[in-house]
Amino acid sequence: MSATNVSRIAIAAGVAASTVLLLAGPAAAHVSVQPQGEAAKGGYATLNFKVPNERDQASTVKLEVNFPADHPLSSVTPEAVPGWKIAITKGKLDKPLEVHGKKITEAVTKVTWTADGSKIAPGYFQQFPVSVGQLPEDADQLVFKAIQTYDNKEVVRWIEEPKGGEEPDSPAPVLKLTAATEDHHGGAADQAGDDDHKAASAEGDKKETHAASSSSSSSDTTARALGIIGILIGIAGVAFGVLAGRRRTV
């Protein structure tokens, strides 16, 4: 094989490899969702919607995340993101939810972030945190269909649900749920209540110890005072007896 043929083969292989990388790049760069820590069934979690910018000549200026209608969430609270406006859309529930003894008749159906002085520039990504709960107990995952809009008016719909083992071209963000924990119903509020109770108990024990110490100290002081008084009375009696004896002698 001549040197020219070897050079041509090497160039062709390099072009093929570059093409694979270019095609693989955009497929991997899609809107996704990940929990901070675990997303346990029946519990509460903070979710991060990660939005990468996959265009070289345009910036992302809008993100819409649709929440699952088949498993509505009673609590959805987005975190403020500097440079972005947040709009929350709610809808009536066909079947009310009962959470902590209260009936919930409507739930968040969509959260929209719109650039307000900030953009996701090419080569960068942005995370949009949302606190959610109570996560369903009868599901293994939640699908959040998302729509990404660029400043050149291009709209990318990340709405295809995964089927089988293959990932679709525009996959929707999927949140995997972990097994329920024993205290998942309580959440952070009950944990805080337990901490307050423990703190109050510790404070009560401290006060009781201080009171017992004060009582013991007071008893010791009284005993000492009585002892000193007794000694003084004894000395006075001895002196009186000595003086009386002298007077009789005289």
Rosetta blueprint (number, residue, H / E / L):
1 M L
2 S L
3 A H
4 T H
5 N H
6 V H
7 S H
8 R H
9 I H
10 A H
11 I H
12 A H
13 A H
14 G H
15 V H
16 A H
17 A H
18 S H
19 T H
20 V H
21 L H
22 L H
23 L H
24 A H
25 G H
26 P H
27 A H
28 A H
29 A L
30 H L
31 V L
32 S E
33 V E
34 Q E
35 P E
36 Q L
37 G L
38 E L
39 A L
40 A E
41 K L
42 G L
43 G L
44 Y L
45 A E
46 T E
47 L E
48 N E
49 F E
50 K E
51 V E
52 P E
53 N L
54 E L
55 R L
56 D L
57 Q L
58 A L
59 S L
60 T E
61 V E
62 K E
63 L E
64 E E
65 V E
66 N E
67 F L
68 P L
69 A L
70 D L
71 H L
72 P L
73 L L
74 S L
75 S E
76 V E
77 T E
78 P E
79 E L
80 A L
81 V L
82 P L
83 G L
84 W E
85 K E
86 I E
87 A E
88 I E
89 T E
90 K E
91 G E
92 K E
93 L E
94 D E
95 K E
96 P E
97 L E
98 E E
99 V E
100 H L
101 G L
102 K E
103 K E
104 I E
105 T E
106 E E
107 A E
108 V E
109 T E
110 K E
111 V E
112 T E
113 W E
114 T E
115 A E
116 D L
117 G L
118 S L
119 K L
120 I E
121 A L
122 P L
123 G L
124 Y L
125 F E
126 Q E
127 Q E
128 F E
129 P E
130 V E
131 S E
132 V E
133 G E
134 Q L
135 L L
136 P L
137 E L
138 D L
139 A L
140 D L
141 Q E
142 L E
143 V E
144 F L
145 K E
146 A E
147 I E
148 Q E
149 T E
150 Y E
151 D L
152 N L
153 K L
154 E L
155 V E
156 V E
157 R E
158 W E
159 I L
160 E E
161 E L
162 P L
163 K E
164 G L
165 G L
166 E E
167 E L
168 P L
169 D L
170 S L
171 P E
172 A L
173 P L
174 V E
175 L E
176 K E
177 L L
178 T E
179 A L
180 A L
181 T L
182 E L
183 D L
184 H L
185 H L
186 G L
187 G H
188 A H
189 A H
190 D H
191 Q H
192 A H
193 G H
194 D H
195 D H
196 D H
197 H H
198 K H
199 A H
200 A H
201 S H
202 A H
203 E H
204 G H
205 D H
206 K H
207 K H
208 E H
209 T H
210 H H
211 A H
212 A H
213 S H
214 S H
215 S H
216 S H
217 S H
218 S H
219 S H
220 D H
221 T H
222 T H
223 A H
224 R H
225 A H
226 L H
227 G H
228 I H
229 I H
230 G H
231 I H
232 L H
233 I H
234 G H
235 I H
236 A H
237 G H
238 V H
239 A H
240 F H
241 G H
242 V H
243 L H
244 A H
245 G H
246 R H
247 R H
248 R H
249 T H
250 V L
